[in-house]
C-alpha cells in the first residue's frame, strides 16, 4: 500500500466494509447506457444514476456510513454539519432513522428545493453566509456545543461510503476505461478513485468542475490547497460543487495521487447537459450532476471509441430553474 494511504488509513477494504454497513439503507443505482452521449462522442457512455438514490444524490452513502460508525455517546450528543444542500439532506435522513439530533448549516444561496427537503426531517437548519463561512460556522458550533462535526468530504467514513459507487461500477462494467466524477471538496472522487485504482490502475478517473468555481482545479495546479479568496469564484449552476476546500483536507492528497486529471466545463454546457439529459434520457439532473455529460459535450474526441462511465451525482434542482433550462412542455 502506498505511503499516503497508510498515513490516512483508507483503502479498498474500508470501502468494501462500508458497502456491507450501508447496504440495508441505500439503493444500488442503475448503470444506464446513454444513446445520445454515446452517439455524440462515438464511444460507449453509461450513466451511474445517483440522482435516483434515496435522497436523490450520492451523499446518502457517506452519511449512513459515518452515522453508523459513531459511538453511542456521539449519537446521544447529536451531530453538526455544513452542506450546500445534498449532504445536509442525506445527513438529516440518516440521523432521523436513528432518532439523533442534527444541526445543519447551509449557505444563504442554497436552492430552495434543498432547504425545503431538509426541513421535512425536522432538522435545525441555519442559513449562514457563503459556503466557506457556513463551514466555519458549523465547525465553531461543533466545538462550542461539544458535538461531532461531520464534514461533507474531509472524513474517512464519508469517503469510504462514497467509494461504494466505484465498487458497483467495477462489478457491473469491468471493461470501463474512463470514469467522469463531479468534484468539489473531493469526497466522492477520492472514494471512487481508491476503489477503482486498487482494482485496475489503467482506468482513468477524471474530475469535472465548473469554470465558475475551480478551487480544486486551481489547487491541484498550485500543488497546495488554495483559499477561496485566492481563486476567482462566480455563481454556478453547479452549486453542489461550489466553495473552498477545508485546510489540510485528506481528499486533496488522495486526488493528487489517484485522480488522473481534473477538467473544467463551461456553465452554458452544464445547462445544455441538464436539458439533454431530460430530453434524451428522461433524467432530472441538478447542475453538479450534469458536469460529466458537459465534459463529453465539450471534449468529444477524448471519449471517442472509449468505454466511459459518468457519475450523475444528484437530481435536487429547483423546479422553476429546471423548467427554465429544460423548457419542459410535459
Secondary structure in CASP SS format (residue, H / E / C, confidence):
PFRMAT SS
TARGET T0000
AUTHOR 0000-0000-0000
METHOD secondary structure of the structure
MODEL  1
X C 1.00
X C 1.00
X H 1.00
X H 1.00
X H 1.00
X H 1.00
X H 1.00
X H 1.00
X C 1.00
X C 1.00
X C 1.00
X H 1.00
X H 1.00
X H 1.00
X H 1.00
X H 1.00
X H 1.00
X H 1.00
X H 1.00
X H 1.00
X H 1.00
X H 1.00
X C 1.00
X C 1.00
X C 1.00
X C 1.00
X C 1.00
X C 1.00
X C 1.00
X C 1.00
X E 1.00
X E 1.00
X E 1.00
X C 1.00
X H 1.00
X H 1.00
X H 1.00
X H 1.00
X H 1.00
X H 1.00
X H 1.00
X C 1.00
X C 1.00
X E 1.00
X E 1.00
X E 1.00
X E 1.00
X E 1.00
X E 1.00
X H 1.00
X H 1.00
X H 1.00
X C 1.00
X C 1.00
X C 1.00
X C 1.00
X E 1.00
X C 1.00
X H 1.00
X H 1.00
X H 1.00
X H 1.00
X H 1.00
X H 1.00
X H 1.00
X H 1.00
X H 1.00
X H 1.00
X C 1.00
X C 1.00
X C 1.00
X H 1.00
X H 1.00
X H 1.00
X H 1.00
X H 1.00
X H 1.00
X C 1.00
X E 1.00
X E 1.00
X E 1.00
X E 1.00
X E 1.00
X C 1.00
X C 1.00
X H 1.00
X H 1.00
X H 1.00
X H 1.00
X H 1.00
X H 1.00
X H 1.00
X H 1.00
X H 1.00
X H 1.00
X H 1.00
X H 1.00
X C 1.00
X C 1.00
X C 1.00
X C 1.00
X E 1.00
X E 1.00
X E 1.00
X E 1.00
X E 1.00
X C 1.00
X C 1.00
X C 1.00
X C 1.00
X C 1.00
X H 1.00
X H 1.00
X H 1.00
X H 1.00
X H 1.00
X H 1.00
X H 1.00
X H 1.00
X C 1.00
X C 1.00
X C 1.00
X C 1.00
X E 1.00
X E 1.00
X E 1.00
X E 1.00
X C 1.00
X C 1.00
X C 1.00
X H 1.00
X H 1.00
X H 1.00
X H 1.00
X H 1.00
X H 1.00
X H 1.00
X H 1.00
X H 1.00
X H 1.00
X H 1.00
X H 1.00
X H 1.00
X H 1.00
X H 1.00
X C 1.00
X C 1.00
X E 1.00
X E 1.00
X E 1.00
X C 1.00
X C 1.00
X C 1.00
X C 1.00
X C 1.00
X H 1.00
X H 1.00
X H 1.00
X H 1.00
X H 1.00
X H 1.00
X H 1.00
X H 1.00
X H 1.00
X H 1.00
X H 1.00
X H 1.00
X H 1.00
X H 1.00
X H 1.00
X H 1.00
X H 1.00
X C 1.00
X C 1.00
X C 1.00
X C 1.00
X C 1.00
X E 1.00
X E 1.00
X E 1.00
X E 1.00
X E 1.00
X C 1.00
X C 1.00
X C 1.00
X C 1.00
X H 1.00
X H 1.00
X H 1.00
X H 1.00
X H 1.00
X H 1.00
X H 1.00
X H 1.00
X H 1.00
X H 1.00
X H 1.00
X H 1.00
X H 1.00
X C 1.00
X C 1.00
X C 1.00
X C 1.00
X E 1.00
X E 1.00
X E 1.00
X E 1.00
X E 1.00
X E 1.00
X E 1.00
X C 1.00
X C 1.00
X E 1.00
X C 1.00
X H 1.00
X H 1.00
X H 1.00
X H 1.00
X H 1.00
X H 1.00
X H 1.00
X H 1.00
X C 1.00
X C 1.00
X C 1.00
X C 1.00
X C 1.00
X H 1.00
X H 1.00
X H 1.00
X C 1.00
X C 1.00
X E 1.00
X C 1.00
X C 1.00
X C 1.00
X C 1.00
X C 1.00
X H 1.00
X H 1.00
X H 1.00
X C 1.00
X C 1.00
X C 1.00
X C 1.00
X C 1.00
X C 1.00
X C 1.00
X C 1.00
X H 1.00
X H 1.00
X H 1.00
X H 1.00
X H 1.00
X H 1.00
X H 1.00
X H 1.00
X H 1.00
X C 1.00
X C 1.00
X E 1.00
X E 1.00
X E 1.00
X E 1.00
X E 1.00
X C 1.00
X H 1.00
X H 1.00
X H 1.00
X H 1.00
X H 1.00
X H 1.00
X H 1.00
X H 1.00
X H 1.00
X H 1.00
X H 1.00
X H 1.00
X H 1.00
X H 1.00
X H 1.00
X C 1.00
X C 1.00
X C 1.00
X C 1.00
X C 1.00
X C 1.00
X H 1.00
X H 1.00
X H 1.00
X H 1.00
X H 1.00
X H 1.00
X H 1.00
X H 1.00
X H 1.00
X H 1.00
X H 1.00
X C 1.00
X H 1.00
X H 1.00
X H 1.00
X H 1.00
X C 1.00
X C 1.00
X C 1.00
X E 1.00
X E 1.00
X E 1.00
X E 1.00
X E 1.00
X E 1.00
X C 1.00
X E 1.00
X C 1.00
X C 1.00
X C 1.00
X C 1.00
X H 1.00
X H 1.00
X H 1.00
X H 1.00
X H 1.00
X H 1.00
X H 1.00
X H 1.00
X C 1.00
X C 1.00
X C 1.00
X C 1.00
END
